[in-house]
Amino acid sequence: MDRQPTRSPAAPPRPTAADPHAPAVRHPRRALAAALVAALLGGAALAGCSSDGNGGATGSAASSAAAQAGSAIAGAASAAASAASAALGTAASGLSSSAASAVASAQAKASSAIAGIKGGLDAKGDIAVGAVSIVNDKAEATLTVTNHGQQAGRYVIQVNFTDDSGNLLDVTAVTVPDLAAGQSTEAKAQSNRDLSGSVKAVVANAVRY
């Protein structure tokens, strides 16, 4: 009886990536490259987060700009509040919002007329105010202006009309042409709005120039 030659068992097939049961195939070179890239990226991120000279300067400049912007906003808010204070005060005295706005506008105009004079002298002591009368629904007061200076001068006078409690009712500006030194003249201050009741006139400001 002839003996059959023995055969070596066939080697199992090599797993492939397409085989779902195949173990994961490792690529040492690819893994090493990925690790190096991660390390480089991590170092760059740390460098970006570090507070070097340039980064510190940039952060300081940003902080300074933010502080200046906050200061500017606060300054603007303060200026707006100051500009509205006259209207709020007159509204609190019983005036309507439209009347309060008109008074605030008149006050700003009179103050601007005086502020626009360069080199003027305080001349409130040169002005005397008479009693207020109501004529055609307007409040009127006679001003007696005496030039106590040593040379001729012109005048711009801010007159406030108030009630008995001192609440502002209206504001006007009166101009007086050249008045010789030592001489006196009269001028009339009249309200812009219709006023009634007990009204007083007060010289809030006066400039001779």
Disulfide bonds with the S-S distance in Angstrom:
none
